[in-house]
Amino acid sequence: MGVPFKEFYNLNFLQNYSRILVKISPSFDADIFCQKVLSKDWQVLELKQRMRRISETLGIMLPHKFEDAISILIESIEALKHTEFEHQGIEFIFIPDYIELFGIDEYDTSVLAIEKVTTFISCEFAVRPFIIKYSDKMMAQMLQWTKHKNHHVRRLSSEGCRPRLPWAMALPEFKNNPQAILPILEELKTDDSEFVRRSVANNLNDISKDHPEIVLKIAHNWYGTNNQTNALIKHGLRTLLKGNYPGSLELIGYGSPKSFVLSKLVLINQKVKEGDRVAFSFSIKNTSKKAQFLRMEYALYFLLSNGSHSKKVFKISERKINPNESFHIKRDHSFKLITTRKYYKGRHFVAPIINGEEKEKLRFEII
């Protein structure tokens, strides 16, 4: 088992970074900084708590004036690029956090800092309080960043305003109405960087969970532009495709589920012990007179503690299948213990899904 990431924040890390700060600002007291960070309950703090402790301590140790303090941190990033830290930027997430904590009332200085810092460590979390406090002004800035020469800054303009960015501060305004985001995505849809285009796709997927009709309309307008944009749309529609939202599968070019005949559906093991795998198989045939795109998934209905079931869809594969072509599929699913799901003994169900159409449910039991 690997070392928990929070353990990268240790005395050695703090001392190494402190040496850089001392070279930039000789009045910075490295020993006191390390003592304050590592004091009290440090050992029981989790990753985000340790990050916040570091940024809060920097707030105490650096100059009181935000403009002076952030200039030191930005200069430290330039120094870090010439050290062993060059390719380990994730540890420095406390720098964006510092901007979020201490720069929220210093809009102009903070925006310039975010633009510089995000080229080293993403400010996608730090920018969100600024979107909330300075909504129109900040979104105008995000739109301006779509033209930036650095792809990290262009990505920030999309990633930072995702309505449902994981582990981040919520943006309820954009969950309710995503219109302010759309010009940004429009500018970035054909960006040269896959890194940026992937963020656009993730933003569309976020929006689709609250406004599927808006995303489907965008998909219709964009699809067919080029292969890269088509891939972006397909990734951005993934939630709608899994849910068989009307029009989504047809847009991407999947054939009608009525074109396919499923047969020989077999559940290989009907009783499964925790930690084992449930297996099933089936045959599929294209009965139409033309080649069709086929998307194969399966739904698992997990038994919950209250006796109801929770459905989760998993992808098998997708492919182009010729007229009258048929083939056999075998798939299994592990019930190995994981921290994000508890398995309850009793009835569960599995069902193949062909181009969005769910087929017969097969019952099995965890014993």
N, C-alpha and C positions, 0 to 999 in steps of 0.2 A: 504493500500500500504506500502511495506517495505521501510526502509531507504535506499537511494541510497548508493551503496558500497563506493563511494568516500568519504562519510561522516564518514567512519571509520577512515580516516586520519584526526584526530582532535587534539586539544591541549592535551587532556587526553592521547591519544595514544602516541603522541610525548614525553610527559613528562615521561610516563612509560618506553618507550624504552630508553630515555636519561639516566634514572637512572641506567640502566644496563650498558650503555657505560661508565658512570662516574666510576662505580665500576671497570671496566676493565682498563680504562685510566683516572685517576683522573684529568688530564689537560683538558679533554673535557668539554666545557662550555655549559651545558644543556640549560641555559636561552637564550644565544645567538643563539643556534641552533634552538630553538622553534621560536624565534623572526624572524630569517631569513626565515624559512620555511613558516610561516604564514603571512609574509609581503606582501605588494602591493595587487595584484589581486587574492589572494588565493581563495576567495569565488566564483569566476567565473571559476576557473580551473576545468577541468574534471579529471576523474580518472587517466589516463595515464600522464596527465600534473602534477598532484599532486605527483604521484610517481617519476617523473623526477625531480621535485623541491626538494624532499627529498634526492635523490641520489646526485644531484648537490651540495646541501648544505653540505652533508657528505664529498664531495670532498674538500670543503673549510675548514671544521672543523677537519677532521682527519689528521694524519701525511701526509706530502707531498709524502713520499716514498710509493709506492703502496703496496709493500710487508708488510710494517708495518701496513698500514691502513686495508688491507684485513684480516690480522691476528686478528685485533680487532673485525671486523665484524663476522668472523668465531667463535671467542670466545663468542661473544654475542649470537650466535645461540645456543651454548651449554648451556648458561645461560637461554635462553628462554624456553628450554625444561623442565625447573623446575619452570616455572611460569604459569600464567593463559593464556599465549599465546601459550602453547604447541600445541594445536590442531587448531590454527588459522593462519597457515603459509602463506596463500594467501596475507595477508597484507604486508608481507615482500618481495614482488616482487622487491622492490627497491634495495635489496642486489644483486641479479643477474644483475639488471640494472647498479649498481655501477661498477661491474666487466666489463660489456660491455663498459661503458663510460671511465673508467680510467685504465683498464687493457689490452686494445687491443694491446699495444706495449710491454707487459710483458707476453709473451706466456707461458713460463714454470710455472710461479707463478699463472697465471690465470687458467690454466688447472687443477692444483691441487686444486685451490679454487672452481672451477666449480664442480669438483668431490665431494667435501665435502658439498658445499652449496645445491646442487640439492637433497640431501637426506632430506633436510628440506623444501625447496621451489624450484620448478623446474626451471632449467636454460635453458629450451628449446628455449626461445627467445634470451638469452644472448649469447648462443653458436654460433648463426648464423653469426655474424660479423667475428668470428674467422674462421668459415668454408670458408667464402669468402676471407679473407686475407691470411689464411694458409691452402689452400684447401687440398693438399695431406697429409700434416702432421696432420691436424685436423681430417680428415676422417680415417686415420690410428689409431688415438687415439679413435675415436668413435667405430671402430671395436674392439679395445682392451677392451673397456668398456662393450662389449656384454658378457664378461666373469666375470664381477664384481659380488661380492657376494650380493650387495645391489640391489634390483629390481628397485629402483628409478634411479640408475645410468644406469642400462641396458636399461630401458625405454628411458632415455635421448639419448642413442646412436641411437635410431630409431626416436623418436619424434623430436629431434633437427634438423634432416636433411630432414624432410618432405618437398617435393617441394612446397606444397601449405598450409603450416601450417597457420590456421586462425589468423588474427591480428598480424602476424609476418613479419619480413623482408623477402623479396622474395629471393629465391635461383634460379635465372634464369639458372645457369649452369646445375642444376639438372632437371629443366623443359625440357631443350633441350636434356640432356643425363643423365639418372638416373643410369648408370652402376655402379658408385661408391657407390651407396646406397645398391645395391643388395646383396653383401656379408654380410652386417649387418643384413638384413632381413633374410637371409638364416640361420645365427647363432641363431636368436631369434624366429624362427617359431614354435619351440616346447618348448619355455620357460615355466618354472613352473608357472609363474605369469600371470594371465589373464590380469592384468594391462599392462604388457609388450606386450602380444600377441595382445591386442586391438590396441596398437600403431602401430604394424606391419601391421595390417589390414588397419588402417587409412593411413599409408604411401603408401601401395599398391593402395588404392583408389585414393590418390593424383596422383600417377604415371599413373593410368589408364586414367586420363583425358587428358593426352598428348600422352601416349604410350599404348593404350589398348592392342596391340598385345603382348607386353612384359609381361604385367600382366597376360594375358590369358595363355601364355606359362608357367609362374611360377605356375599358378593355376593348370594346367594339371600335372605338376611335383609334386606338393605338395598334391593335393587332394587324399584322401584315406589313408593318413598316420595314422591318428587317428581322433576321433571325435572332439577333440579340434582344430586340424589344419583345419579340414573341416569347423568348425564354423568360424575360422579366414578367410579362403578363401571366404566363403559366404559373410562375412561382407566387405572384401576387394574388392569384385566384385560388390558392391551395385550399383555403378553408371552404370556399364556395364549391370547389370541385369535390371535396370530401363530403360535403353536405348535399351534393347533387342539386345545388341551387338552380332554378330554371334558367336555361340559356347558357350556363357556364361551360358545360361539357361540349355542347354543340359548337360554341365559339372556338374552342381549341381544336376542334376537328374530330372528336370522338364519334364513332358510329352509333346508331340507335341500338339500345340493348336488345331490341327485338330481332336484330340481325344475328344474334348469337344464341346458340343452344348449349345449355349446360347439362351434362349427364354424368353418371357414375360418381355422384357426390357421396363420399364415404367419410365417416368419422373413424379414424384408426384406433383411437383409445378413448373409451367413454368414461373412464375413471382416472383421475390425475392426482398424484400426491403433490403437495407443496414442494416446489423446487424442480418438478418434472416438466415435461412439455406435452401439450395437446397437439395432435397432428390430424390433418384432414387432407383429402385429395378430391379432384374432380377433373373432368374433361370438358373442353370448350371447342365449339366449331362455329366458323363463320358461314352462315347459310345463304348470304346474299351473293349477288353476281359481281360484286366489286370488292376490292380490298378495303378493309376498315381498320381504323385505329381502335385498339382495345386497351382499356384501363381496368386492371384487376386489383381489387382490394378485398379485405375481409373485416367484418364487424365482430368485435368481442363484447358480449354483454356480461359485465362483471357484477357478481352478486354483492349487494351492500349490506350493511349491518341491520338495516330496517326491513330487509326482505325484497326491496326493489332492485332494479338493475341499472347500471350505468353503461352506456354504449360508447365505445371508442373504436375508431376506424384506423386500420393499418394498411399500408400499400404493399401489394405483392410485386407487380411489375406493369409495364405498358409496352405495347409493340404494335406493329402493323401486321395484320393477318390477312392472307390472300383468300379469294373465293374458295369455299369448300374446304379450306385448311382447318385442321383440328390438331390439338395437342393436349397433353396431360400435365396437370399441375399438382404438386404436393407441397404443403406448407405446414410448418409447426410453430407454436408460440410457447415461449418459456414462461413458467410461473415461478421462476427464481425470485427469492425475496429481494425487494428493492425498498428504499426508504420512502419513495413517493406513493406507494400503493400497498394496501393491506388486502390480502386474499382471504375470503371467508369460505368456509366449507359449505358445500351445497351445490345447487344447480347454477350452471353458467351456460351460455350459448355462444355459438360461433356461426357466422353466415357469410358466404362469399358475396361479393358485390361486383357486378359486371357493368361497366360504364354507368355507374351511379344507381343501378337497380339492384336492390338487395334480394337475394335468393333465399332458399329454404334455410331456416334456423336448425342447427344441430345441437342437441343437448348433451352436455357432459357434466360430470361432478368432480369437484375437488374434495378429496376424502382425507 
